[in-house]
Each structure stands twice: as structure tokens, then as C-alpha cells.
Amino acid sequence: MSVARDDSPAFAGYAHPERLVSTEWLAEHLGDEGLVVVESDEDVLLYETGHIPGAVKVDWHTELNDPVTRDYVDGAGFAALVGGKGISRDSTVVIYGDKTNWWAAYALWVFTLFGHEDVRLLDGGRAKWEAEGREYTTEPTVREAVDYPVVERDDSAVRAFKEDVLAHFGNPLIDVRSPEEYSGERTTAPAYPEESALRAGHIPTAQSVPWGKAVAENGTFKPVGELDAIYRDGAGLAEGDDVIAYCRIGERSSHTWFVLTHLLGFEGVRNYDGSWTEWGSAVRVPIVTGTEPGEAPVK
Amino acid sequence: MSATELPPALAEIRDDFLAITKQERLQLLLEFSRDLPALPERLADHPELLERVEECQSPVFIITEVDEAGHVHLHATAPQEAPTTRGFASILAQGLDGLTIDAFFAVPDDFPFELGLTEAVSPLRLRGMVGMIGRAKRQVRAAIAAP
């Protein structure tokens, strides 16, 4: 029951153009059978101020995270969450959000952990939809709950844990945080609260490629040629590489994970969601400060 | 409910939140965000007088002043696309306005956790509001020390 893909020529060069839809496409397809639009924001109230008609809200903090363990919900929890929002296993899910789709990409990545097949991002996110003066409503979306199967989360393919990172040295790591966080001047993004990391710096050998480099001024993803220049020529990624991306809590690196996996077609990319809030507080893990990647620790 | 002794305006806000369901609390917070009082003109023209609250993810700036009669006034500004932060600032601007210095300092820093928003908003986000109170108190301490 998959909804037709967006054949916009702007997406043609990407490895998996079916993972993106444009604002024009979405405006035309709102209400299509089988399509569910999801808004996922940093701000828990932004959806309530106005959202794309028919969109449901998924909050990263109160819904995708387990309330007790630092982990995501389990198979039963995910089934209850998305089924309750009227999302079926075969629904086409289009996700958009604030902050240039940080949390939308994060939600998309979590849907991927549960193997939801057809999940796409709205290129440009909430800001582009808004800038184009497109329709918003404060009308609550009412969707009938459906049965979503309980599928256990598969953390092996696209998720990395701290132990995986320690075993990964010698393979590329991408640090997507700001240059100040990378060098160790601060532990959080500029203009973000200082929180939850006892040490500052980066994981040895990680290349610094701030997430925003993948984004054009209007918030959409850059064309594939520019992305190649950044990640292949600039950061030295090559075909067949296993890559781990990280940031502070895994949301900005979900964005880069999306770029590497779906736009550039790398197959072995994992997101280390523990990221700096874990690494920067873990005991006896190696850390490098300064602007150079540094050497891999001797195993 | 082991309610803390709060100033009347703040206590009323808390009771309003606690009287409704979790989903309704988000709506009420949204109403507060819409009602964040505009900055008085003398401050609007001088944004450098306001201090950024680093504990909040979204840019929110506050200034807490003590008038000649010894009453506290908190002014805040935050962008429209950060309604949660605006809502927090609005609760404080309205709930603390006009308190005496003693009454102001008696408000517990962790009062935001009494609003019944912990589940709907998450503890992490509420910590931003705790940060605003801490900063407001520091500003008042500084104002008293150097009038």
C-alpha cells in the first residue's frame, strides 16, 4: 500500500531518492491512502502551535525513549506507540520537524531500528514548509488506532554502542558536533546547555564534519556532488567503509547517518547514540583534545 | 499532596495545572506561551540588558529587577518557535511578578516539578525552567548588592 515516491529531479543523484519527499510533493499527497505524516520536534509544544494537516506527533523524549533505562522503547512499546497513532506496518511514513529535521531524522532512525520499511524525510523540514506559507492547523489529528505488529528492535545494523566504538578503531569515525565541542572547548553545542559530560574533546581518529555541512541555506540537503566533496574527498570515506557517527546524544548524528546511508549509499553506517554524553563521562576511554583527529589507541 | 508554600499567584497556577489531565496541561502551557508578557519598551530597545539562560535549549533571555518599593519583576523573551520555553518563562513572569524580595527567595528552585508536567514534558526539559529560577535569583542578589 506504499505511496508513490517523489520523482523530483532534485533527488535524482541520491543513492536512495525514495527516502525524501519535497514540500510540493507532500502538499499534493496529503490525505493519500496509506500515508501518515509525523512531526517530531525538539520543542514538545511546537506541534500544538500548528502542524501540517493530518500530521501526528511523535516526541523523542517522552515517547521514543524508555522512561527508565537509557534506551529506546522495546518492540511492544513501539507497536503500542505507533499503532496508537494509526500507523500500520505497511504505512508510508513521512517525518518532518524543527531544527533542520534533527529530531525527524532521529525518529526516522528509530523507525529503522524496528525495520519499518517505508519511512521518509520531508526535505527542508518544518522551516521550509513554513517559509513557503503552506497550510498549518491546530486541529487535533484524529486517526483510528491500528494493530502494529510487535517487532523486536534490531540494534545490530544501524546502532553502535560504546563497546562497538572501542572495537571500531582503525575504521572511520565521524564527529558531527560543532568545532568547539570537537576540540574540547565545550561539551555541548554553542547556545546549548552544558550538561552531562565530565570530559571534553573527541573520540580518537574521529574526523570533524559538523552535521550542518550537509544542509543548504534553505534547509534542504545539498546535491550529491557537494556531499561527495564533503564526506568522500574531505573526510576520506570510501566505498565499503564501516562508519560510526556520533554527536552529543545521537540526534545530530542521526541526521548525518541519514545523509551517509540514504543519500550517499554507504551500507555500513551506524549511529552511536550514547555519543558524547556517554563517552565524555565513561571511565578510561581514550579522548583527544584539540583540532586534530589524533591516533588510535594501541589495542 | 504535600504542596510547598508558594506565593498566591504561583500557587494558583500550580493548582490550575494539577486540576486537569496530562494532555490538557500541555494546552495550558501553550496558553501561557502565548501570554508571555512583551518586554517593556525600555528593555525591548536594550536586549543587551537581558541575560541568556544557558540551561534552556532554546534561546531565552531574562532580566529580573527590583523596583523602588522592593518588589520583584521578571521579564523574559523567547522565540515563537520555542513555545515550551516561552511557556516556562511566562509562568515565572506572571507567577513571580510583584513579590517582595523575601517571598521571591522563598520560592523553591525545583518548584517546576510540582506543576504535574514531568511526564508530559520530561524532566530534562523542566530543568530548563529550574535554571531560569536560579538565574533570576542570582540577578536579584546582584541587584540588591549593587543598587
Interface residues (C-beta under 8 A of the other chain):
Chain A: E42 D43 V44 L45 L46 E48 T49 H61 T62 D98 A191 Y192 P193 E194
Chain B: L26 Q27 L29 L30 S33 E54 E55 C56 Q57 S58 P59 Q80 E81 A82 P83 T84 T85 G87 E119 A120 V121 S122 L124 R125 G128 G131
